[in-house]
Amino acid sequence: MMFYVFIFIWAFALIAGVTMVWLLAWAIKQGEFKNLRQGARSIFDDEEPVGMVTDYFPGEAPLMKQLEVQR
């Protein structure tokens, strides 16, 4: 019985590994890795410019931010 469990685990690992390699090759072929900087900057806008931290954990905002929230 334990033999079949090992066979199943190894078969699953082999299929998952081959699938991941195939997906990586597909992504490279489609050009998903050509311009990583553009994709990284696409999440920013005028309200949150690149390099400016605007997100903080509760209670850890800089003093000016805390004062604005209290008003």
N, CA, C and O atoms as CSV, one atom per row, in Angstrom:
chain,resi,resn,atom,element,x,y,z
A,1,MET,N,N,0.822,-1.198,0.000
A,1,MET,CA,C,0.000,0.000,0.000
A,1,MET,C,C,0.868,1.266,0.000
A,1,MET,O,O,0.602,2.201,-0.755
A,2,MET,N,N,1.897,1.293,0.839
A,2,MET,CA,C,2.761,2.462,0.924
A,2,MET,C,C,3.505,2.682,-0.391
A,2,MET,O,O,3.830,3.817,-0.739
A,3,PHE,N,N,3.771,1.613,-1.112
A,3,PHE,CA,C,4.447,1.714,-2.400
A,3,PHE,C,C,3.631,2.569,-3.371
A,3,PHE,O,O,4.192,3.391,-4.095
A,4,TYR,N,N,2.323,2.380,-3.387
A,4,TYR,CA,C,1.451,3.135,-4.283
A,4,TYR,C,C,1.386,4.617,-3.904
A,4,TYR,O,O,1.255,5.484,-4.768
A,5,VAL,N,N,1.480,4.890,-2.619
A,5,VAL,CA,C,1.508,6.278,-2.168
A,5,VAL,C,C,2.772,6.961,-2.675
A,5,VAL,O,O,2.715,8.091,-3.159
A,6,PHE,N,N,3.907,6.285,-2.568
A,6,PHE,CA,C,5.163,6.842,-3.079
A,6,PHE,C,C,5.112,7.038,-4.589
A,6,PHE,O,O,5.595,8.053,-5.092
A,7,ILE,N,N,4.543,6.099,-5.312
A,7,ILE,CA,C,4.411,6.218,-6.765
A,7,ILE,C,C,3.550,7.431,-7.108
A,7,ILE,O,O,3.886,8.201,-8.008
A,8,PHE,N,N,2.444,7.600,-6.393
A,8,PHE,CA,C,1.563,8.741,-6.636
A,8,PHE,C,C,2.292,10.056,-6.365
A,8,PHE,O,O,2.203,10.994,-7.157
A,9,ILE,N,N,3.008,10.121,-5.249
A,9,ILE,CA,C,3.733,11.350,-4.904
A,9,ILE,C,C,4.790,11.672,-5.950
A,9,ILE,O,O,4.896,12.822,-6.378
A,10,TRP,N,N,5.563,10.700,-6.367
A,10,TRP,CA,C,6.597,10.939,-7.373
A,10,TRP,C,C,5.998,11.306,-8.726
A,10,TRP,O,O,6.531,12.166,-9.428
A,11,ALA,N,N,4.898,10.663,-9.095
A,11,ALA,CA,C,4.243,10.997,-10.360
A,11,ALA,C,C,3.713,12.433,-10.327
A,11,ALA,O,O,3.857,13.181,-11.294
A,12,PHE,N,N,3.100,12.806,-9.203
A,12,PHE,CA,C,2.596,14.172,-9.072
A,12,PHE,C,C,3.738,15.178,-9.137
A,12,PHE,O,O,3.624,16.206,-9.804
A,13,ALA,N,N,4.836,14.890,-8.449
A,13,ALA,CA,C,5.990,15.793,-8.457
A,13,ALA,C,C,6.578,15.918,-9.861
A,13,ALA,O,O,6.959,17.013,-10.276
A,14,LEU,N,N,6.654,14.831,-10.578
A,14,LEU,CA,C,7.189,14.852,-11.940
A,14,LEU,C,C,6.278,15.660,-12.864
A,14,LEU,O,O,6.761,16.482,-13.642
A,15,ILE,N,N,4.986,15.436,-12.786
A,15,ILE,CA,C,4.040,16.178,-13.629
A,15,ILE,C,C,4.069,17.670,-13.277
A,15,ILE,O,O,4.059,18.510,-14.176
A,16,ALA,N,N,4.105,18.010,-11.986
A,16,ALA,CA,C,4.151,19.404,-11.570
A,16,ALA,C,C,5.444,20.064,-12.058
A,16,ALA,O,O,5.415,21.199,-12.534
A,17,GLY,N,N,6.565,19.371,-11.945
A,17,GLY,CA,C,7.843,19.923,-12.387
A,17,GLY,C,C,7.870,20.181,-13.885
A,17,GLY,O,O,8.320,21.236,-14.331
A,18,VAL,N,N,7.394,19.229,-14.650
A,18,VAL,CA,C,7.356,19.396,-16.109
A,18,VAL,C,C,6.421,20.542,-16.482
A,18,VAL,O,O,6.718,21.316,-17.392
A,19,THR,N,N,5.302,20.652,-15.788
A,19,THR,CA,C,4.357,21.744,-16.054
A,19,THR,C,C,4.994,23.098,-15.755
A,19,THR,O,O,4.827,24.040,-16.530
A,20,MET,N,N,5.716,23.211,-14.649
A,20,MET,CA,C,6.349,24.488,-14.300
A,20,MET,C,C,7.419,24.884,-15.318
A,20,MET,O,O,7.531,26.055,-15.679
A,21,VAL,N,N,8.192,23.923,-15.772
A,21,VAL,CA,C,9.214,24.219,-16.783
A,21,VAL,C,C,8.545,24.653,-18.077
A,21,VAL,O,O,9.009,25.586,-18.732
A,22,TRP,N,N,7.461,23.986,-18.450
A,22,TRP,CA,C,6.736,24.353,-19.668
A,22,TRP,C,C,6.159,25.766,-19.543
A,22,TRP,O,O,6.241,26.550,-20.488
A,23,LEU,N,N,5.579,26.097,-18.389
A,23,LEU,CA,C,5.024,27.438,-18.183
A,23,LEU,C,C,6.103,28.515,-18.212
A,23,LEU,O,O,5.876,29.600,-18.748
A,24,LEU,N,N,7.262,28.233,-17.650
A,24,LEU,CA,C,8.363,29.192,-17.705
A,24,LEU,C,C,8.818,29.410,-19.141
A,24,LEU,O,O,9.047,30.548,-19.550
A,25,ALA,N,N,8.951,28.334,-19.909
A,25,ALA,CA,C,9.351,28.455,-21.313
A,25,ALA,C,C,8.308,29.241,-22.099
A,25,ALA,O,O,8.664,30.062,-22.944
A,26,TRP,N,N,7.022,29.000,-21.833
A,26,TRP,CA,C,5.950,29.728,-22.507
A,26,TRP,C,C,6.033,31.221,-22.187
A,26,TRP,O,O,5.901,32.056,-23.083
A,27,ALA,N,N,6.253,31.562,-20.911
A,27,ALA,CA,C,6.317,32.973,-20.504
A,27,ALA,C,C,7.499,33.669,-21.162
A,27,ALA,O,O,7.376,34.814,-21.596
A,28,ILE,N,N,8.623,33.007,-21.242
A,28,ILE,CA,C,9.797,33.594,-21.895
A,28,ILE,C,C,9.518,33.797,-23.381
A,28,ILE,O,O,9.859,34.837,-23.944
A,29,LYS,N,N,8.900,32.807,-24.010
A,29,LYS,CA,C,8.594,32.891,-25.437
A,29,LYS,C,C,7.590,34.010,-25.732
A,29,LYS,O,O,7.675,34.648,-26.781
A,30,GLN,N,N,6.650,34.255,-24.831
A,30,GLN,CA,C,5.641,35.294,-25.019
A,30,GLN,C,C,6.168,36.689,-24.691
A,30,GLN,O,O,5.483,37.680,-24.944
A,31,GLY,N,N,7.380,36.779,-24.129
A,31,GLY,CA,C,7.983,38.068,-23.840
A,31,GLY,C,C,7.576,38.655,-22.501
A,31,GLY,O,O,7.674,39.866,-22.304
A,32,GLU,N,N,7.128,37.829,-21.587
A,32,GLU,CA,C,6.684,38.309,-20.284
A,32,GLU,C,C,7.829,38.881,-19.439
A,32,GLU,O,O,7.582,39.650,-18.510
A,33,PHE,N,N,9.064,38.517,-19.747
A,33,PHE,CA,C,10.206,38.954,-18.960
A,33,PHE,C,C,11.037,40.023,-19.660
A,33,PHE,O,O,12.142,40.325,-19.210
A,34,LYS,N,N,10.541,40.600,-20.739
A,34,LYS,CA,C,11.338,41.563,-21.506
A,34,LYS,C,C,11.485,42.908,-20.808
A,34,LYS,O,O,12.581,43.468,-20.793
A,35,ASN,N,N,10.410,43.443,-20.229
A,35,ASN,CA,C,10.475,44.775,-19.635
A,35,ASN,C,C,9.848,44.725,-18.240
A,35,ASN,O,O,8.688,45.100,-18.067
A,36,LEU,N,N,10.597,44.273,-17.266
A,36,LEU,CA,C,10.084,44.125,-15.912
A,36,LEU,C,C,9.882,45.469,-15.219
A,36,LEU,O,O,8.985,45.598,-14.386
A,37,ARG,N,N,10.690,46.461,-15.540
A,37,ARG,CA,C,10.564,47.765,-14.883
A,37,ARG,C,C,9.235,48.448,-15.223
A,37,ARG,O,O,8.622,49.074,-14.358
A,38,GLN,N,N,8.799,48.333,-16.448
A,38,GLN,CA,C,7.536,48.959,-16.838
A,38,GLN,C,C,6.380,48.347,-16.054
A,38,GLN,O,O,5.494,49.070,-15.600
A,39,GLY,N,N,6.376,47.055,-15.893
A,39,GLY,CA,C,5.327,46.404,-15.129
A,39,GLY,C,C,5.376,46.770,-13.662
A,39,GLY,O,O,4.337,46.893,-13.013
A,40,ALA,N,N,6.570,46.943,-13.140
A,40,ALA,CA,C,6.709,47.304,-11.727
A,40,ALA,C,C,6.231,48.728,-11.469
A,40,ALA,O,O,5.703,49.018,-10.396
A,41,ARG,N,N,6.407,49.602,-12.423
A,41,ARG,CA,C,5.987,51.000,-12.245
A,41,ARG,C,C,4.526,51.234,-12.596
A,41,ARG,O,O,3.981,52.297,-12.295
A,42,SER,N,N,3.894,50.272,-13.219
A,42,SER,CA,C,2.505,50.477,-13.646
A,42,SER,C,C,1.538,50.550,-12.480
A,42,SER,O,O,0.395,50.966,-12.669
A,43,ILE,N,N,1.953,50.161,-11.278
A,43,ILE,CA,C,1.057,50.211,-10.124
A,43,ILE,C,C,1.059,51.578,-9.457
A,43,ILE,O,O,0.256,51.818,-8.555
A,44,PHE,N,N,1.940,52.481,-9.877
A,44,PHE,CA,C,2.021,53.805,-9.277
A,44,PHE,C,C,1.243,54.814,-10.112
A,44,PHE,O,O,1.090,54.646,-11.321
A,45,ASP,N,N,0.750,55.871,-9.452
A,45,ASP,CA,C,0.081,56.958,-10.148
A,45,ASP,C,C,0.480,58.278,-9.512
A,45,ASP,O,O,1.427,58.318,-8.726
A,46,ASP,N,N,-0.220,59.358,-9.831
A,46,ASP,CA,C,0.138,60.676,-9.312
A,46,ASP,C,C,-0.026,60.776,-7.798
A,46,ASP,O,O,0.720,61.499,-7.139
A,47,GLU,N,N,-0.998,60.055,-7.248
A,47,GLU,CA,C,-1.216,60.100,-5.803
A,47,GLU,C,C,-0.170,59.315,-5.024
A,47,GLU,O,O,0.046,59.573,-3.840
A,48,GLU,N,N,0.472,58.367,-5.674
A,48,GLU,CA,C,1.513,57.562,-5.035
A,48,GLU,C,C,2.699,57.448,-5.993
A,48,GLU,O,O,2.837,56.441,-6.688
A,49,PRO,N,N,3.552,58.469,-6.036
A,49,PRO,CA,C,4.673,58.448,-6.970
A,49,PRO,C,C,5.719,57.395,-6.583
A,49,PRO,O,O,5.774,56.934,-5.443
A,50,VAL,N,N,6.532,57.038,-7.554
A,50,VAL,CA,C,7.589,56.056,-7.346
A,50,VAL,C,C,8.556,56.554,-6.290
A,50,VAL,O,O,9.025,57.690,-6.364
A,51,GLY,N,N,8.854,55.733,-5.323
A,51,GLY,CA,C,9.828,56.058,-4.296
A,51,GLY,C,C,9.270,56.737,-3.071
A,51,GLY,O,O,9.998,56.925,-2.097
A,52,MET,N,N,8.001,57.115,-3.081
A,52,MET,CA,C,7.399,57.775,-1.922
A,52,MET,C,C,6.511,56.769,-1.186
A,52,MET,O,O,5.579,56.213,-1.768
A,53,VAL,N,N,6.802,56.544,0.076
A,53,VAL,CA,C,6.028,55.594,0.862
A,53,VAL,C,C,4.741,56.259,1.321
A,53,VAL,O,O,4.772,57.303,1.973
A,54,THR,N,N,3.607,55.652,0.978
A,54,THR,CA,C,2.318,56.192,1.404
A,54,THR,C,C,1.515,55.195,2.219
A,54,THR,O,O,0.459,55.538,2.750
A,55,ASP,N,N,1.998,53.974,2.325
A,55,ASP,CA,C,1.309,52.944,3.101
A,55,ASP,C,C,2.067,52.693,4.400
A,55,ASP,O,O,3.293,52.592,4.403
A,56,TYR,N,N,1.331,52.593,5.493
A,56,TYR,CA,C,1.940,52.346,6.794
A,56,TYR,C,C,1.061,51.385,7.579
A,56,TYR,O,O,-0.137,51.276,7.316
A,57,PHE,N,N,1.653,50.692,8.540
A,57,PHE,CA,C,0.879,49.884,9.471
A,57,PHE,C,C,0.139,50.828,10.409
A,57,PHE,O,O,0.616,51.933,10.672
A,58,PRO,N,N,-1.004,50.417,10.910
A,58,PRO,CA,C,-1.749,51.282,11.834
A,58,PRO,C,C,-0.894,51.679,13.041
A,58,PRO,O,O,-0.266,50.833,13.678
A,59,GLY,N,N,-0.883,52.957,13.336
A,59,GLY,CA,C,-0.117,53.457,14.469
A,59,GLY,C,C,1.340,53.717,14.186
A,59,GLY,O,O,2.057,54.175,15.076
A,60,GLU,N,N,1.808,53.444,12.985
A,60,GLU,CA,C,3.218,53.636,12.652
A,60,GLU,C,C,3.437,54.717,11.600
A,60,GLU,O,O,4.547,54.849,11.085
A,61,ALA,N,N,2.420,55.483,11.273
A,61,ALA,CA,C,2.558,56.543,10.274
A,61,ALA,C,C,3.442,57.657,10.829
A,61,ALA,O,O,3.493,57.850,12.044
A,62,PRO,N,N,4.131,58.384,9.972
A,62,PRO,CA,C,4.936,59.510,10.435
A,62,PRO,C,C,4.058,60.528,11.169
A,62,PRO,O,O,2.834,60.509,11.035
A,63,LEU,N,N,4.665,61.381,11.914
A,63,LEU,CA,C,3.949,62.333,12.758
A,63,LEU,C,C,2.980,63.201,11.949
A,63,LEU,O,O,1.853,63.429,12.389
A,64,MET,N,N,3.390,63.683,10.790
A,64,MET,CA,C,2.518,64.536,9.988
A,64,MET,C,C,1.271,63.792,9.547
A,64,MET,O,O,0.174,64.352,9.564
A,65,LYS,N,N,1.430,62.533,9.152
A,65,LYS,CA,C,0.282,61.731,8.741
A,65,LYS,C,C,-0.663,61.518,9.903
A,65,LYS,O,O,-1.880,61.569,9.724
A,66,GLN,N,N,-0.133,61.281,11.085
A,66,GLN,CA,C,-0.962,61.064,12.272
A,66,GLN,C,C,-1.743,62.326,12.603
A,66,GLN,O,O,-2.903,62.241,13.004
A,67,LEU,N,N,-1.132,63.495,12.445
A,67,LEU,CA,C,-1.807,64.738,12.724
A,67,LEU,C,C,-2.944,64.994,11.734
A,67,LEU,O,O,-3.993,65.514,12.115
A,68,GLU,N,N,-2.739,64.631,10.464
A,68,GLU,CA,C,-3.773,64.813,9.456
A,68,GLU,C,C,-4.966,63.922,9.736
A,68,GLU,O,O,-6.107,64.334,9.525
A,69,VAL,N,N,-4.725,62.712,10.207
A,69,VAL,CA,C,-5.797,61.766,10.499
A,69,VAL,C,C,-6.626,62.244,11.676
A,69,VAL,O,O,-7.838,62.031,11.688
A,70,GLN,N,N,-6.016,62.882,12.667
A,70,GLN,CA,C,-6.715,63.308,13.858
A,70,GLN,C,C,-7.646,64.489,13.594
A,70,GLN,O,O,-8.595,64.691,14.352
A,71,ARG,N,N,-7.412,65.254,12.572
A,71,ARG,CA,C,-8.221,66.447,12.261
A,71,ARG,C,C,-9.583,66.093,11.790
A,71,ARG,O,O,-10.382,66.980,11.489
